[in-house]
Amino acid sequence: MARFTPEAGAAFAFLIAYTFVFVGMLYAYITRRFKWRSWWSLLFFHVTLRLASQGSGIALGILGLTSRGAFLAYLNLGTEGYFTLILCVHRFLIRWHEHNLPSNKSWLEPPEDHLTKPQKLLKTLAFIALGPLALYFYDREPKTMLDIIVNLANTSLIIGGSYLTGADFNNLNSPDTIKRLNIAKITRTLGNSIFLACTLGILIVILATIIGDWSKRRRVHSTLVILLVTWIPLFIRGVFSVFQSALWRLSYYNPENHTSEGFSPGFTALENLLGILTEWIACVLLNLTYFTSKDDPPKPSKRTPPLGDPPISEAESIGLQHLSSNSS
């Protein structure tokens, strides 16, 4: 019999929490504080995914694992939430580089101004046709590398979740169910481990940016501080995801995590604190960067060349060093 369980109540609580964020961001779009074609839209997409995830979480809490559709929706949408947050932090870092570095360029995403339209089209087709193998030709673009890696990890997670569609959760000892659980465990642990590795890589980028900012200005931009703090709940989320995929004790299918009314209180608390609250905190912190970035220098227009002398190329720099050494 369907009942409104504590799991459904927790999902409803976070549905309200994300609704507040959704309304706040929507107000920012309406009042033109946020632009639709900006880094904010990726974060807004995360919020909409989380609203859908919490809706499926309510259905899962009421119906239990007997509702495979609600379970798979909750599982895959939750994965997409973490996936989009990783991309959000990376995009927010690129945005900071473009507005605050003297070159107004991010070394995470080199500009493609030098590429013609046919070359850009060729690049897009190369990634569509070759997938990860396209990195052989475009291996100097960190953002491209991250996009491909996290998309592969995301695909692995979706495959693992979708493979459970035919599993008989009422008979966990059947050979077919055991096989499906093992394959899902391998693919989901692999995907979540890659996500965690990417999260650690983002920490290195944040610290490198902070060190560079400190060396030039003897202070650290408030946005970078927020991004560093945002990394903490993301890291906790990543570690929990790996453990939940790999350890039977934290699995949704473990009978010890179930009661007659649904999921056990301990499992419900762990899932919501480490899996959902961490994402919500990271999402709120990223929204706070609006206030710390309001006074950032505007990004130069592509049509308007920057003032001052043009940048010196690497070859010119080597040549100048060579001339200097000869004159001395």
N, C-alpha and C positions, 0 to 999 in steps of 0.2 A: 504493500500500500504506500502511495506517495505521501511523504511528510516533509514539512519544512524543517530541515535538520540544521545543526550548528554550522555545517559546511556551507549550506545555502545561505545562512545568515551572514557568514564571513564574506562570501562572494558578493552579497547584496551591499555590505558595508563598503567594500572597495569599489563597487559600482557607483555608489554615491560619491566616494572620494574622487574617482576619475571623472565623474560628471561635473564636479566643481572645476577641475582643470579644463575640461572640454568647453564649458561655458566661458571661462576666463579667456581661453585662447580664441574662441569664436568672437568674443567681444573685441579682442585685440585686432582681429582681422576686419571686423566691421568698422572700427574706428581708425583703420589703416595704420595701426601701430606695427602690425605684422603684414608682410606682403605674401601673397599666395606663392609667387615664384621666388621663394627664399628658403633658407635652411630651416625655418620654422615649420614648413609644411611637412617635412619628414617627421618632426616631433609630433605634429598634429595627427599624422597618420598612425603613429604609435598609440596615441590616446584612443583613437577610434578602434584600433585592434583590441586594446585592452577593455574597452566597453563591451565589445562583442565577446571577448573571452570571459568576462565576468558574468555576462548573460548566460553563456553556456555553463559556467560554473554553478550558477543558481539551479539550472536544470539538472546538472549532474548531482548536486547536493540533494535535490528532491527525489530524483528517479534512481540514483545510484548507478553502478556499473552495468546494470541491465539495459540502460540506454546507451548503446554504442555510439550513436550519432553525437549525443551531448558530450560523451567522454572524449571522442576523437577530436571534436571541435575545440574543447577545452585544452587538450594536450597540444594540438598544433597551433592554436592561436596564442597560447602561452609562450610557445617557442618563438613565434614571430615577434612577440613583444620584446624579448631579450635581444633578438636579432636586430630589430630596428633601433634599439637604444645604442648598440655598439656603433651602428652607422651614424647615429645622431651625434655622439661624442666626437667621432672622427670628422664629421662635417662641420661641427662647431669650432673645432681646432683649425680647420682650413679657413673658415671665415675669419677667425682671429688673426691668422697669419696675413691674410689679404688686406686687412684693415689696419694692422699695427706694425708689420715689418716694413723697414725702409723701402724694400723693393716692391711692396704691395703684391707679392707673389708667395704662394705656399709651396714649400719643397715637398709637401705631401701630394700635391696635385699640380704639376707643372702646367702653365698655360699652353694652349694649343693655337696661339695666334699665328705661329709660323706654318701651320698646316693649312693647306687649301681644302676646299669642300670635298673634292674627290678623295684626298688623303684621309679626311675624317670619316668619310663613308667607308673607305677601305678598312680603316681601323675597326669600325663597328662591325663590319662583315667578318673580319678576322676573328673577333671575339665570339660572334655567333657560330661560326663554322668550326673554329679550333678549340674554343673553350679555354681551359687552363694552358693549353699549348701556345696560345697567343702571347703568353708572358715571355716567350723566347724572343719576341720582336719588341715587346713593350715592357721590358724588365726594370726600367728606371722610373716607373710611376708607382709609388707606394700605395696610393689610393686604389689604383686599378688592381694591384695585387691583393689588397684587403677585400675589395668587392668580390673578386673571384673566389677567394678562400672562404669567406663567410657564406657566400651563396652555395658553395659545395657543401659546407657544413650544414647549412639550412636544408638542402636537398636530402642529406643523409638523415636528418631528424624527421623530416616529413615522411620519408620512405619507412623509417622505423615505426612511426606512429600509424601510418596507413596500413602497414602489414598486419597490425593487430585487428583489422576489421573482421576477419573471419575467425578470430580466436573465440573459444568457448570459455568464458570466464567462470561458468558454473562448474567446469571440470578442468581444473588447472593441472591435473596429472595426466591428461591425455597426451599422446605423442605429438599430435598436431599443435596443441596449445603450447607445449613445452618448446617445440621448434620455433613457433612464432615469437614467443617471449624471449628466447635466446637471440634470435636475429634482431629483434627490436632493441634488445639490450646492447648488442654490439654496435648497431648503427647509431643509436641515440647517444651512447657513451662517446663514440667517436666524434659525432657532431658537436656535442657539448664541450668536449675537450678542446676542439679547435676554437670554439667560441671563447673559452677561457684563455687559451693561448693568445688570441687576438686581443682580449682585454688586457693581458699583461703587456702586449706590444704597445697598446695605447698608453699605458702608464709610462713607458719609456719615452714616447713622443711628448707627453705632457711635461715630464721632468726635463727633457731636452729643451723644450720651449721655455719653461720657467727659468732654467739656467741661462739661456740666451737673453731673456728679457732682463734678468737681474744684472748680467754682466754689462748691459748697455745703459740701463736706467737706474741701477742700484735700488730697484724696488720691483715688486711683482704685480702685474695687472690683476685686478680683482676677478676678472673672468677666468683667468688661469687658476686662481685659487679655488673657485667654484668647480671648475672641471676636475681638479685634483680631488676635491671632496666627493664629487659625483662618482669618481672611479671606485670609491670604497664600497658603496652598496652594489655596484655592478660586479665587483670582484666576489663579494659574498654570494650574489645571485649565481655567478658562474660556478663557484665551488659547489654550491648546493645542487645545481643542475647535474654536474658530473656525478656526485654522490648518489643522487636520486636515480640516475640512469643505471649506475653500476651496482648499487647495493640493494639486495632484496629486502632488507629491513626498512628501506625508505620507499619501496615500490607501492604503487597504487593497488597492485594485485595481491599483495601479501595479506592473507586472512587476518593476521594480527593487527592490521591497521583498520579493521572494520568492526563495527558493532551491529546490533540489530537495527539501529536507526540510521546507519550510514558509516562514514569514516569516523575513526576514533578521535576524541578531543585532542590528544597529543599530536596525531598526524595532521589534523586540521590546523592546529596552531603553527606547527613547523612549516607546512606548505604555504600558509598565508604570510607568515613573518619573513621567511627567507626567500620565498619565491615571488611574492606579489608586493609586499611592503617595500622591499628593496628597489623594485622597478618604479614604484610610485614616488619614492623619495628621489631617485635619480631624475625622474621626469620633472618634478617640482623644481629641483636644483637647476636643471637646464633652463627652465622658464625664467629663473631669477637672473640669468645672464642678460636678459633684456635691459635690466636696470644698470648693470655694470658696463654694458657696451654702448649706452646711449651717447657718450661723449667720444666714441672712437672716431678717428679720422675717416672721412668717406673714401670709398674705393674709387680710384681714378677711372674715368670713363675710357673705354677702349678707343674712342675716337679722339680723345684728347691726350697727347703725349705728356708724360710727366715733365715738370720743370727741371731745369738744370742740365748737366751734361748727361749724355746717354751712358748706360752702364757699360763697363769694360768687359769684354768677353774673356773667356779663359785663355784663349790664345794671346790676346793682347796683354793680359796680366803676366803670362809667362815671358812674353817679349820684353816688357818693361823691367821685369826682374833681371833678365839677362843683360839688358843695357845698363842697368844700375850696377851690376856686379863687374862689368867690363870697365865702367868709368871709374870705379873705385880701385 
